[in-house]
Each structure stands twice: as structure tokens, then as C-alpha cells.
Amino acid sequence: MKGPLFYSKILLFGEYGIIKDSKGLSIPYNFFKGALKTDENPSREAIESNGHLKRFVFHLQSLSEKNPELVSFDLEALHADVNAGMYFDSSIPQGYGVGSSGALVAAIYDQYAKDKITILENLTREKLLKLKLIFGKMESFFHGKSSGLDPLNSYLSLPILINSQDNIESTSIPSQNAAGKGAVFLLDSGSTGETAPMVQIFMEKMKQEGFRSMLKNQFIKHTDACVEDFVNGNVKSLFGNLKQLSHVVLDNFKPMIPAKFHDLWKQGIETNDYYLKLCGSGGGGYILGFTQDIDKAKTALKDYQLEVVYNF
């Protein structure tokens, strides 16, 4: 048995802001992927993954019982498959901000949800919001609280534009220009990040009036502008807003940036060779980078591994 592949995602813009109704833009990232599988001779990782799935099944059972009108699963088939050793075979790194639990949630929904909303039907805003709600409740098993966006992105494999919490739509983004010097890239911090503690720090900071004001007047303002610029292909304006956004994050989200990257972050803003921002909740995992000249960025960041995600 092998289910279809589900891909990782990258939230280009909107981390933390979407909790407070900023815009956001999430794109599928096909470099990493995962699928449900069963093996005759499972590896240690497969056995570990199967153990996680066994616990996840109980979460889904209670979700079906509490919200039968929202979602129900073929629990008999799911229990049988998990007891037969099913696991999630994935190349998506965990704790890296690229949606490892999201792809798993999408795979389980696709395979076991009853009366599922399929990607082939006309996806109205109501259907997208219902999927996002279902996925948020499923994924809360992993993070404590989830927006449901990561699984939604994996499930649809389309870029998703978040206008506000209750207004989301699939969107198109400018086609990649393979010969372009401009690029979005991932920078490996070399350590994993845990979502829950980072969100906890953010929620504590939200109790401060000054932080709330900064979030609204600077962070969300520049995030929204970046989303507009990216979707509309306004590269010049995009980099102006990215510089501001990178600055705001460095000044106000220090705990979410691994300490050894503080200087590198500042260097990008000062030289304009690249701008860094959080990828997901931060604290480790990947850092997202934007540059107008990938060769310059590679030279400036020669001690680090860069993975180009998108060229323009």
C-alpha cells in the first residue's frame, strides 16, 4: 500500500502576522515530500513513525466523536493499516519550518476522511475554509494550536494567498525565471526549531502594548506590502519592503533567530546583498533569504548551504 505524495511548503510571508490577521503567502516546495507506506522489513525510522501514527489515530478518533458534522474518518481502516505497520515515509525535515506534520495530515485526510473535499472539485472559499478548519484541528495534535495552512498547502499543492483569517484563496504567482539573478533561498541553521515554545514567546510578547503596536504598524504593514509585491511581480518595491521587514524582525524577534545568525542578518541589511527573514516560527530550522543577485548572496554566505527555492 502506498498513498500519493504530498509536498512540503514554504510560508514566504505571514509567520506570526497571520495570527493577527496579516496577509500571508504560502507556496508548495516540491524538493521535500512524503507518503503513507507499509514495508515487509521496516526500518527503525519506520517503526518510530508508526508509533507516532498510533497516537495520532486516537486524536483523530476523539476529533470524529467531538465534531462528527465537521469530519469523520474510516477509523476501522485506519486502525487496521496502522496496526499492520503503516508509517509516513518522508524526506521533509522535522522542526525546519517546511511543514513536515502538514504533509502527514494531508496524506491521512486524503486516504481516510469520509465525504472528503477533493482537489478536483470547485474549491469555493467556504470549502477552503472548511478544509483549513479540519486540518487545523487535525494538526493541533502536533503543535498545540495550528492554523491548518500547512496541510492545506500540501493537500492542494497550490500557492495560497491569505487575505485574513477567514479569507483565503488559491492564487497564482509570477512564473519562475530560470535565468533570473533574483532568488528566494533557504539557509540551513543547522539546528531544529520547536514551534510550540516559539509561539509561547510570541504570545507573552503580545501582552506588551509596545510590541502589539510594532506588530500592527510595522511588521504587518511590511508583510502585507511584500505579499502584494510578490504576487504582482513588483520586484523593486518588494526588495524595499523586504529590507524593512528584515530589520523589524531583527529588532523585535531576536529570540526566534538563532544567536549565531544575528550578525549575518545585520550584514545582509547593511550590504543589501541579501535579506533574511523567519521561515515558519523560527528558533532553528531554515531561515528564508531573498536576494536580487544570487551570486553575490552565495559569496557573502559562502560558509553556509543555500538551497534556491524560486528564481525571478
N, C-alpha and C positions, 0 to 999 in steps of 0.2 A: 504493500500500500504506500502510495506517495501522493501527497496533495500538490496543488500548484505552488509555484514560487511566489513569495512575497518579498518586496524590496524594502531596504532601509529608507529613511527620509532625512532631509535636512531642513530645519526651520531657519530659513535665511534671515527673516526678521520677525520680531514679535516675542522673543523669550522674555518672560516676566511681564512685559507690557500687556499681553493678551489676557492676563489675569484681570487687568484693569481696563479692558476694552480698547486696547490699541489695535491698530491694523496688524496683520501678520501675513507672511507668505512662506508656504512650505512646499518643497519640491521633492519628488522621488529621487533616490540616489541608487542607481542600479548596480553599483560596484559591490554592495553587500546584499545578501539575500538569505532566505530561509524557507524550509518546507517541512511538513509533518512526514515522518518516516517510521518504518519498523525494520529492524535488522535481525538476521539469524544470530549473529555474534556481536552484540552491541559493545561499543567502546565504553570506557569509563565516563566520558562526557555524555554519551547517550543515556547511560544509566542515571546519571545525575539529573539530566534534563527530564527524564521520565519521572523522577521523584518530584520535581517542581510541578510537572503537569498533574500528578496525582493530587497535590494540594490545591492546585488551580481549579480542578474539577469540583471540589467541594464549594469553592467560592461561586462557581457558575451555577451549581445546584441551588445554593441559597438565593442567588440572584433571580433564577427562574421562579422560585417559590414566592419571593417578595414582590417581583414585578412581572407576573405572567402576561400582563397586557403589553408590556414593552418587548420582552424577548423570552423565548423558551428554546431549550436545546434538546437534541436527541440524546438524552443522558445515558440511555442504555447502550447505544453505540459508542458513545464517548468513553464510558466506564470500561466497556469491553476492549476497546482499542488501547486505552492507557494500561489496562491490566495485561495486555498482550505485549507491552513494552514500547508503545509508541513514544516518540520523542521529537523535539524540534531541532532539525539539523540546520544549523545556521552559521554563516560566516560573519554575522553582524556583531561587532564587539560590544560587550555589555558595559554600561557606565560610560559610554563615549558620546552620548547625546545624538545618536543617529537612529534611535528607535528600535532597539532590539526587542523590547516587550511589545511594541506596537505591531511588528510583523507577526509575532506569535498570536496575538489577539485576533488579527485579521484572518490568519490561517484557520484558527479554531472556529470563528464565526462562519467563515466560508464553508467549512466542512460539516458543521454540526447544528447551526441555527435552523430552527423551523421557520417557514414562511419568511426566509431572508430577503432583504432588499438586494437585488443583484446589480452588478455594474452595467448590465446591458439595458436596464430599463431607463425611462426618462427620469433623471435624478433631479427632482424638484428641490427647492430649498428645504421644504418640510422633510423630505426623505433624507437629505444630507444631515439635517439637524437631528433627526431620529437616530441615524447611524452614529453620529458623533456622541449622542447621549448614551446609546448602548455601549459603544466602545469605551467611553469614559468610565462607566460602571464596571465593565469587564477589567479594564486596565488598572482600576484603583487597587486591585489585589497586589500589584507590584509597587505602586508609588504612594499609596495612601490617598492621593487625590489626583485625578487625571482629567485633562480637557477632552480626551478622546481623539485629538487631532492626529497623533502619530499613527494609530491604527487606521484612521480614515484615509490618511495619505497612502499607507501601504496597500489598503484594500482597493482603492480606486486607481492607484498608480498614475495620478494626475497632479499637476500643481494645484494647490488650494489657496485661495485668497480669503483671508479672514478680515471682514469689514468691521465686525464687532462680534461679541459672544453669540448673538443669535442671528447673525447674518454672515453666512459663509457660502462660497460658490467655487466650483472648479473653474480654473482660468487658463489662459494660455500665456506663455512668457515669450519674449523675443527669441527667435531661433538662435542656436549657438553659432558662433562664427569661428570655425576651427582654426582659421589663420589669425584670429584676433590676438592682440597682445594683452588685452584686459582679461582678468580671470578672477573667479571665486575659487578659493582653495581651502583645504583642511590642513591644519598643523597639528601634529600629534604631540600632546603634552607629556606623554609617557606614563601617565597615571590615570586611573579611572576616577570618575566623579559619581557621588551618590546624589540622586535627585532630591530625596526627602529632606536631608539636612540643609541643603541649599535653599529650598523653598521655605523651610523653617526660618532661616536667617532673614530672608526677604520679608516674610510676614512680620517678624519682630521689628524690622526697619520701618515697615509700613505704619507702625504706631507713632512714628515721629512726624510731626507736621511738616518739617523741612524736607524730609525725604519724599513725602507724598506730593508736595509742591514741585520738587525737582522731577519726579516721575511724570507728572502731568505736563508741566511747562517745557521740559527739555527732552527727557527720554522718549515719551510717547510722541511728542511733536516731530522729532527727528526720525523715529521709527516709521511713523505714518508717511513722512516725506520720502524715505528710502523705498518703501513698498510701492508708492505711486511712481517714482522714478524708474524702478527696476521693471515693473510691469509695462511701462510705456516706453522703455528703452532710452530714457534721458540720461545718458552716461555722465555727462559733465556735471549736471545737477546732483546725480546720485553720489558722486565722489565728494562733493562739497558737504552733503548731508551725512555721509559715512564718517567723514573726519570728525564732525561734531558729535556723532553718536559714539564713536570710539572713545572720544575724550570724556563724555558724560559717564560711560561705563567705567573707565579707568578711575575717575574721581569718586564714583558712588557705589561701585560694585566690586571693590577690591577683594573681599573675602571669596568671591566667585572666580577670581583669576588666580591660578597657581602662582605663588610668590616669585618663582624664577622667571616668569613671563612679564612682570611689571615693567622692567626696563625695555624689553623688546617691544612691548605695547607702545610705550612712550616714544621709542626710537622711530616707529612707523609714522606716528602723528607728526613728529618733528621733521622727518626727511621726506614725507609724502610718498615713500617707495611702496608702502602698503598700509592698510588699516586693519586692525584686528577687532573682533567682537566675539561675544559668547556664542557657543554652539550648544543650544539646549540650556540646561540650568547651570553649567559651568562646574567649577570645583575640580576639574580634571577632564579627562577625555579629549575630544577635539576642540580646537579653537578655530573659529572661522576667519578667513582672511580675504581681503579684496584688494586688487591691485590694477593699475592701468597699464603696468608693464611687468609681465610675469618674469622676464629675465632679471630685471632689477630686484624684484622680490626674492627670487631664488638666490641671488648673490648675497643680498642682505641677510637672508635666513639660511645660509649655506650649512649651518650646523644642525639643521632640522629637516625632517622629512615632510615634503609638501605633496599633497595629493590634489591635483586640479579637478574641480567638480564641474566647472562651467566656463566657457570662453566667450568673450564678446569683443 
